[in-house]
């Protein structure tokens, strides 16, 4: 993109973020699993990625760097992109040699991802973390999760974390990215940023922390602390 196009994209992204956040707060009470809400966001975007506030239209740098250093060592290694959205992360995993599934609770997102990447080799499919296919449980050598846990109310964080953990095969790797807050700080969601006791839950689920990187994403209106973690399943 040219600088002017980048500026236009960001301006539309900022406006969309405000609108979607307002809609999000209004959608909580009746639909904790959020399927209708997320489909609505992708539908109203009408093919404009700027209207999906969490869609960067490129892989996160943390994931891209990790994949460069850790490509698949054989073609049978399976990977899953949790809540894959528009598909950029799943495609990056496939390009690194992994046999990749990208799944999302929003059918609209899956259709859009298929349109964007028709020849990627990724199996883009509808999937619900609370109703996983049996052959997915323990079925993936690499699982990537970004912002999924914080997209649901705090009361659901433990359950959704356990569901994500269940996807990883023994000896496999789990990559997570989360917006963070201090332990006693109010979440004030959506989204519900994760406190240390939440993003470290995988320690109690059979994982060992391999590495951790803390960083800050700066916007015009605020700075948002993040953590990128690499977990290994025993």
C-alpha positions as CSV (number, residue, x, y, z in Angstrom):
1,X,0.0,0.0,0.0
2,X,1.0,3.6,-0.5
3,X,1.3,5.9,2.6
4,X,-2.0,7.5,1.6
5,X,-3.7,4.1,1.3
6,X,-2.2,3.0,4.7
7,X,-3.6,6.2,6.3
8,X,-7.0,5.6,4.8
9,X,-7.0,2.0,6.0
10,X,-6.1,3.0,9.5
11,X,-8.7,5.7,9.6
12,X,-11.4,3.3,8.6
13,X,-10.0,0.7,11.1
14,X,-10.2,3.3,13.9
15,X,-13.8,4.2,13.0
16,X,-14.8,0.5,12.7
17,X,-13.2,-0.4,16.0
18,X,-15.4,2.2,17.8
19,X,-18.5,0.9,16.1
20,X,-17.7,-2.8,16.7
21,X,-16.9,-2.2,20.4
22,X,-20.2,-0.6,20.9
23,X,-22.0,-3.4,19.2
24,X,-20.0,-6.0,21.1
25,X,-21.1,-4.6,24.5
26,X,-24.7,-4.9,23.4
27,X,-24.3,-8.5,22.2
28,X,-23.0,-10.0,25.4
29,X,-25.9,-11.0,27.5
30,X,-27.7,-13.3,25.0
31,X,-24.8,-15.0,23.3
32,X,-21.7,-15.8,25.4
33,X,-20.2,-18.0,22.7
34,X,-20.3,-15.0,20.3
35,X,-21.1,-16.9,17.1
36,X,-23.8,-14.5,15.9
37,X,-21.8,-11.5,16.9
38,X,-18.7,-12.5,15.0
39,X,-20.7,-13.4,11.9
40,X,-22.3,-10.0,12.1
41,X,-18.9,-8.3,12.2
42,X,-17.6,-10.1,9.1
43,X,-21.0,-9.7,7.3
44,X,-21.1,-5.9,7.8
45,X,-17.5,-5.5,6.6
46,X,-18.7,-6.4,3.1
47,X,-15.2,-7.5,2.0
48,X,-13.3,-4.6,3.6
49,X,-10.7,-5.9,5.9
50,X,-10.4,-2.5,7.7
51,X,-13.9,-3.1,9.1
52,X,-12.7,-6.2,11.0
53,X,-10.8,-4.6,13.9
54,X,-8.6,-7.6,14.8
55,X,-7.7,-8.5,11.2
56,X,-4.2,-7.3,10.3
57,X,-4.3,-8.9,6.8
58,X,-0.8,-10.2,7.6
59,X,0.7,-12.7,10.1
60,X,1.7,-11.4,13.5
61,X,5.5,-10.7,13.5
62,X,5.9,-13.0,16.5
63,X,4.3,-15.9,14.7
64,X,6.2,-15.2,11.5
65,X,9.5,-15.1,13.3
66,X,8.8,-18.3,15.2
67,X,7.8,-20.2,12.0
68,X,11.0,-19.1,10.3
69,X,13.0,-20.6,13.1
70,X,10.8,-23.7,13.5
71,X,9.4,-24.9,10.1
72,X,7.8,-28.3,9.9
73,X,10.4,-31.1,9.8
74,X,8.2,-33.4,7.7
75,X,4.9,-33.1,5.7
76,X,2.9,-35.1,8.3
77,X,3.2,-32.4,11.0
78,X,-0.2,-31.0,11.7
79,X,-1.0,-27.4,12.8
80,X,-4.2,-25.7,13.9
81,X,-5.0,-21.9,13.8
82,X,-7.6,-21.3,16.5
83,X,-10.3,-18.7,15.5
84,X,-8.4,-18.2,12.2
85,X,-10.5,-15.2,11.0
86,X,-9.4,-14.1,7.5
87,X,-6.7,-16.8,7.3
88,X,-3.3,-15.0,7.3
89,X,-1.9,-17.0,10.2
90,X,-3.1,-20.3,8.9
91,X,-1.5,-19.6,5.6
92,X,1.8,-18.7,7.2
93,X,1.8,-22.0,9.1
94,X,1.1,-23.9,5.8
95,X,3.9,-22.1,4.1
96,X,6.2,-23.2,6.9
97,X,5.4,-26.8,5.9
98,X,2.6,-27.7,8.3
99,X,-0.5,-29.6,7.3
100,X,-2.8,-26.8,8.5
101,X,-6.4,-26.5,9.7
102,X,-7.8,-23.0,10.1
103,X,-11.1,-23.0,12.0
104,X,-13.4,-20.3,13.2
105,X,-16.9,-20.2,14.8
106,X,-17.9,-17.6,12.2
107,X,-18.9,-19.2,8.9
108,X,-18.6,-15.8,7.2
109,X,-14.9,-15.6,8.2
110,X,-14.2,-19.1,6.8
111,X,-15.9,-18.2,3.5
112,X,-13.8,-15.0,3.3
113,X,-10.6,-16.8,4.1
114,X,-11.3,-19.4,1.3
115,X,-11.8,-16.6,-1.1
116,X,-8.6,-14.8,-0.1
117,X,-6.4,-17.9,-0.2
118,X,-8.0,-20.4,-2.7
119,X,-4.7,-22.2,-3.4
120,X,-3.1,-22.2,0.1
121,X,-3.7,-25.8,0.9
122,X,-5.2,-24.8,4.3
123,X,-8.3,-26.7,5.4
124,X,-10.4,-23.7,6.3
125,X,-13.5,-25.0,8.2
126,X,-16.2,-24.1,10.7
127,X,-15.2,-25.2,14.2
128,X,-16.4,-24.6,17.8
129,X,-13.9,-24.9,20.6
130,X,-16.7,-26.1,22.9
131,X,-17.7,-28.9,20.5
132,X,-14.4,-30.1,18.9
133,X,-14.3,-33.1,16.5
134,X,-12.9,-36.1,18.3
135,X,-10.0,-36.5,15.9
136,X,-8.9,-33.0,16.7
137,X,-8.3,-33.7,20.4
138,X,-4.6,-34.3,20.8
139,X,-4.3,-34.2,17.1
140,X,-1.9,-31.2,16.3
141,X,1.8,-30.8,16.6
142,X,1.4,-27.0,16.5
143,X,-1.5,-24.9,17.8
144,X,-1.6,-21.1,17.5
145,X,-4.0,-19.0,19.5
146,X,-4.2,-15.2,19.3
147,X,-6.8,-13.0,21.2
148,X,-9.3,-15.9,21.3
149,X,-9.5,-16.3,25.1
150,X,-10.0,-12.6,25.7
151,X,-12.9,-12.5,23.2
152,X,-15.2,-14.2,25.7
153,X,-16.3,-13.2,29.2
154,X,-14.0,-13.9,32.1
155,X,-16.1,-16.7,33.4
156,X,-15.4,-18.6,30.2
157,X,-11.6,-18.1,30.2
158,X,-10.7,-21.3,32.0
159,X,-13.0,-23.5,29.9
160,X,-11.8,-22.0,26.6
161,X,-8.2,-22.3,27.6
162,X,-8.7,-26.0,28.4
163,X,-10.3,-26.5,25.0
164,X,-7.4,-24.9,23.3
165,X,-4.9,-27.0,25.3
166,X,-6.8,-30.2,24.3
167,X,-5.9,-29.7,20.7
168,X,-2.1,-30.1,21.3
169,X,-0.6,-33.6,20.8
170,X,1.9,-35.0,23.4
171,X,5.2,-33.3,22.8
172,X,3.5,-30.6,20.7
173,X,3.8,-26.8,20.8
174,X,1.2,-24.2,21.7
175,X,1.8,-20.5,20.7
176,X,-0.3,-17.9,22.4
177,X,-0.6,-14.1,22.1
178,X,-2.7,-12.1,24.5
179,X,-3.4,-8.5,25.6
180,X,-2.6,-8.4,29.3
181,X,-3.5,-6.6,32.5
182,X,-2.2,-6.6,36.1
183,X,-3.5,-9.3,38.4
184,X,-5.8,-6.9,40.4
185,X,-6.8,-4.7,37.4
186,X,-10.4,-4.7,36.2
187,X,-10.9,-6.3,32.8
188,X,-13.6,-3.9,31.6
189,X,-14.3,-5.9,28.5
190,X,-14.9,-6.7,25.8
191,X,-12.2,-7.6,25.1
192,X,-11.2,-9.0,28.5
193,X,-7.5,-8.7,28.7
194,X,-5.8,-11.6,30.5
195,X,-4.1,-11.4,33.9
196,X,-1.0,-13.5,34.6
197,X,-3.0,-16.2,36.4
198,X,-5.1,-16.6,33.2
199,X,-2.4,-16.6,30.5
200,X,-0.3,-18.9,32.6
201,X,-3.1,-21.4,33.1
202,X,-1.3,-23.8,30.7
203,X,1.2,-24.6,33.5
204,X,-1.6,-26.5,35.2
205,X,-2.7,-28.2,32.0
206,X,0.4,-30.3,31.3
207,X,2.5,-27.6,29.6
208,X,6.0,-26.2,30.3
209,X,6.8,-22.6,29.3
210,X,9.5,-22.6,26.7
211,X,9.8,-18.9,26.1
212,X,8.0,-15.6,26.8
213,X,8.2,-12.2,25.3
214,X,6.4,-9.1,26.6
215,X,5.8,-6.2,24.3
216,X,3.6,-3.1,23.9
217,X,1.4,-2.2,20.9
218,X,1.0,1.6,20.7
219,X,-2.0,3.3,19.2
220,X,-2.8,7.0,19.0
221,X,-5.1,6.7,22.0
222,X,-3.4,4.1,24.2
223,X,-0.7,1.6,24.7
224,X,-1.6,-2.1,25.1
225,X,0.7,-4.6,26.8
226,X,1.0,-8.0,25.2
227,X,2.6,-11.3,25.9
228,X,3.8,-14.0,23.4
229,X,4.3,-17.4,24.9
230,X,5.7,-20.7,23.6
231,X,4.4,-23.7,25.5
232,X,5.6,-27.3,25.2
233,X,3.2,-30.2,26.1
234,X,4.8,-32.8,28.2
